[in-house]
């Protein structure tokens, strides 16, 4: 039997969560799909384990006693090759979401969460960041887009909700979106980030392409007609924290 390739080996995932029930649940879910899972109950323990052996993925709570998730993100960002981070938190406000993205997280999942959505998010991040593969069928990019996975509400031009989708990539001029319902090429929609609070970013985009997927469609959007404040928030979201 040959030596397993990097694409074949089990992925190492570190779950950082101070609530024991949530920690055990997430660890069991990830183990059930074949990952090697380790756990940490706080930020200090997590940083020690990352220093000992770099995981392929970190699932990180933000609010923990002592060294919290924010400090973990800050210290990871200072490393040369930090592992990707999926934030799993009860903080659903836009300010926390934006800060997490600026600190380098590639996905943001708000508690309470659906099991399959968390697992799908982790699998997508691992595929994109450890194997280098991208689902690029039908894509016509004007510029590289940043991996960023989070729930968004999709609204029509009249502001009425169409469906809930998943943003998967974001750039200053466009986005990639997974959605269960069909949109026409050329149709304009508005993406509203699924977070609570006063500062809710909304982005108007035109569907430039679409391809069929297992559970609906994958879309490429080009942003247009962005209000000055929406553009400012988008650029602030993509700018790394200093």
N, C-alpha and C positions, 0 to 999 in steps of 0.2 A: 504494500500500500504506500502511495506516495505521500509526500509532505503536503498538508492542506495549503492552498493558496490563501492570500490575504482576503480574497472575496469569499472563501469558503469557511474560514474560521469563525467561531462564535464571537460576537461583539461583546466587549466589556462595558457595562453600564453601571455608573455610580448613582444611587438614589440618595439624595440629601434631604432629609425630612425629619423634623423633631417630633411630629405626631406619630406614635408607634403604629396605630391602626392604618394610617395612610401609607406609611413607609412599607409595612408588610404587604399591603394590598398591591402597591405599585411594583414592588419587587417580585411578587408572585406572578403578576401579569406579564412582566418582561421575561421572567424565567420560563413561562409557559410557551413562549415563542422562540426559545432556544438561546437566549442571551445569557452570558455569565454576569450575574448581578451581585454587586457589593453595596453596602449601605453605610450611611453616616448619619448621626443624629444631630450634628451641628457643623458649623462652618469650619472650625479649627480641625476637627477630625477629617472633614472632607479634603481640606488642603493638604493635610499630611498624607492621605491616601493617594491623591493626585501626584504628589511628589514621589511617592514610592513606585507607582505604576500608573502611567497615563491611561485613563479610560477612553473608550471610543465615544462616549456620550455621558453627559451629566444631566440628571433630572433634579432640578434645584428649587427648593422652597425659598421664599424670600424672608419671611418673618420667623426668625429663630433667636433664642437667647444667646448672649455672648457674641460670637462672630456670626453675623447674619448673612443672608444671601447676597446683599449688596456688596459686602466686603469680599465675599468669595468671587463675585464677578470682577471686582476691581483688581484683585490679585491675579486672577486668571488672565485678564487682559494684558497684564504686564509680561506674561510669558511669551516665549518665541512661537510656540505651537500649541496654543490652548485647545482643549477638547471643546466640541460644540456643546452648548447649554440649552436645554429646554426648561424654561421657567414654568413651574406648577405652583400656583399661588391663589390665595383667597382675595388678593388685591386686584379688583377689576377696574380701578380708576384709570383714566387715560394717562395721567402723569406717571404712574408706576409703570404702565406698559411702555411709554416712550423712554423712560429712564432705563428700563431693562434692555430695550433694543439698542439704545445708545451705548450701553455698557457691554454689548457684544452678544447678547442672547440671540439665537436663531429661531426660537419659537416661544410662544407665550400662550399658556393654557390656564384658564381660570377655573378654580374650584367652585362648586361641585362640577366634576368632569364626567364625560361619558367614556367608558373603558375603551371602546373601539376607536374613539377619536384620539385619545392619548397614545394608544399603540400605533395607530396610523401615522401620527406626527413623529414619533420616535423612529419608526421605520423609514419614513421619508428623509429625515435628517441623516440617519446612518447611511442611507443609499447615496445621498448627495455629497456627504462630507468624507466618507471613508473609501468609497469605491470610485469616486469621481464621475459617476454616471449621472446623466441628466436626461429627463424625459423631454426631448427637444423636438419631437415630431411636429411639423407644421409651424415652427417658431420662426419669426422674422424679427430679430432684435436689432435695435439701433445702438444699443450699448449693453454692457454687462449688467445683470440685475442681481441684487443681494438676496440670498436665501433668507426668507422671513415667513414663518408659518403662524397664522392666527385666524380666528373666526372673524368674518365681516358680514354685515348686513348689506344685501344688494337691493338698491331702490331704483325705481323708474325715474324718468326725468321729472315726473309730477310729484316725486317724493314718496310715493306709495311703495311699501315693501314688496319685493318679488320673491326673495328666498334668502336663506342663510347659506353662505359659501365659505370657502377657505382660501385666503390669500396665501400664496406659496412663494412668490418672489416680488420684489419691489425695487423700483429705480426712480430717479427724479422725473422720468417721463412716461413711465408705464408700469404695468403689473401683470402678473400671471395669476389666474383664478380658477379654482375647481368649483363647479356648480352642478347641481343635479338637474336643473331646468335648462331648456334650450333658449339661447339668445341668437339673434340674427347678426351676421357680420355687418358692421356699420351702425348697429344699434348703440345708443348712448345710455349708460347706467351710472349710478352713483354708489360708491363704496363707502359705507359708514363703519368705522371700527367698533366692534362689539365690546365696548367697555362703558363703565358708568362714569359719571362726573360731568362737569360743565364743558370741558374742552374735548369735544368729539370731532375728530378729523373726518371730513367727507371729501372724496375725490371723484370728479367726473371723468369717466373714461369711455372711449369708443372701442367697440369690439373690432379688432383687426383680423383675427383668425380664431378658429375653433377646431378642436379635434374631439372625437368621441373617446370616452374613457370607460372603465369598468362600471362606475356608478354615476354616469352623467357625461359631462363635457369639461374639457380644459380650454380656457380662453386666454388670449393675449390682448391686453387693453393698452391703448395709448391715452394718456391724460390730455385733457384740453379744457378750456374755459375755466381754469382753476382760479378761484378768488385769491386775492393777494394773501389773505390770512391762511387759507388752506395751503397755498404754495409754501408759505413761511413754515408752517407746521410740518409739512412733508420734508422740507430740507433739514429742519431741526431733528426730525425723527431719524434721518439717514446719517446725520453727522455724528461721528464718535464723540463720546464724552471726553472731556479734557482731564 
